[in-house]
Amino acid sequence: MGFEKGTSLLEDLIEKAGGCAVMDGGFATQLESHGASINDPLWSAFCLIKDPHLIKRVHLEYLEAGADILVTSSYQATIPGFLSRGLSLEEAETLLKKSVKLAEEARDKFWDDTRNVPGNRYNRALVAASIGSYGAYLADGSEYSGCYGPDVSLDKLKDFHRRRLRVLVEAGPDLLAFETIPNKLEAQACVELLEEENIQIPSWICFSSVDGENAPSGESFKECFDALNKSTKVNAIGINCAPPHFIESLLCKFKELTTKAIVVYPNSGDIWDGRAKKWKPSKCFSDDTFELVAPRWRDLGAKVIGGCCRTTPSTIRAISKALKETP
């Protein structure tokens, strides 16, 4: 199936889901629909401080839509980010752990409520702890450019991610999800960190792409995948928060570049202006279009399919329906 040894939890879920599991979708989008204010450098992680009940509500909505994997609200939750808001180190670490706990509580409640319902087609979901890129912390759009500047070294990136990784692992998630990685340097940092910390939890590393051909930095995916393919700590590789019309060609490219499982969760097709901090209208996929393309993405080799920014529970419901009903 493309999974490395020791990832039976993830592999079992894929098999139970019929060969392709469903992830959740856009988190900030759904929080805003419930009235959350996330116009903050912490983005959706701000709700860990202000509206944790909304985070659990969104998790439950995605489970009801058919998600097999929940991604935590820690994408932009970093220790430096929390410290800059005046929180103590202890408070920052508590909030990181809270992101995992909220997802687990939602998962457990949903499973308790549905597991014995006749005709239930749900799987017991796994919780993936989100680890956003360095650019996500900077909140300047650099996760879509890969331009971190000459002062950002491999060691600096490892130091940035290390404590957050440890805290999230201590919280006990089922999986680790490194998201919107924009360049080879940060991918290398993530791999080395997993090995140095001897992480035993299955993990994936997902890149973004702005041209449908390369990483945002302009580096080829072949360059970016070298370290990942050699590592036994990286169990899957993928693409997230790229336009959905890039996915088919990227899947074909990734299948040539790796034997690891492939994860895809594109955005709706809107374009994020990182400097202006707003979405620019673009050619978007409707939920009906996601329903049409999800089986094809699966047939091209995707083992996990979901959504990122501007997708909703209705998007995930469409994907789940399509994968369950199309052999």
Number of C-alpha atoms within 10 A of each C-alpha: 12 14 19 18 11 14 16 12 13 20 22 12 20 19 13 15 20 13 18 26 28 30 28 29 33 25 25 24 18 24 19 14 11 12 10 18 16 17 11 10 19 22 19 26 28 22 20 21 13 12 16 17 11 19 25 20 17 25 29 21 21 25 27 15 23 26 29 27 29 27 26 29 29 25 25 24 28 26 23 14 17 23 14 11 11 10 14 13 13 10 15 23 21 15 24 26 22 20 27 26 18 22 28 23 14 22 23 14 12 19 16 12 10 17 14 9 10 7 8 9 11 19 19 18 24 21 25 27 29 24 27 21 27 25 21 24 22 15 17 16 18 22 27 25 20 25 16 18 8 6 7 13 14 16 13 14 19 21 13 18 20 17 14 21 23 14 17 24 19 11 17 16 23 20 23 24 21 23 23 28 33 30 28 25 18 25 24 18 22 27 21 19 20 21 15 11 11 10 16 13 20 25 24 21 25 24 27 26 29 18 12 17 15 20 26 25 21 17 15 14 20 17 14 21 18 15 17 24 19 11 14 16 25 25 26 24 23 26 25 26 27 27 26 24 17 17 21 19 13 19 21 14 14 22 15 10 15 18 16 21 22 26 26 29 27 26 25 27 23 20 20 18 13 16 10 10 12 10 12 11 10 12 12 16 19 15 18 13 14 23 20 16 19 23 23 14 22 21 13 15 21 26 27 23 29 27 27 24 23 21 27 25 25 17 26 29 24 20 29 27 16 18 24 15 9 10 8
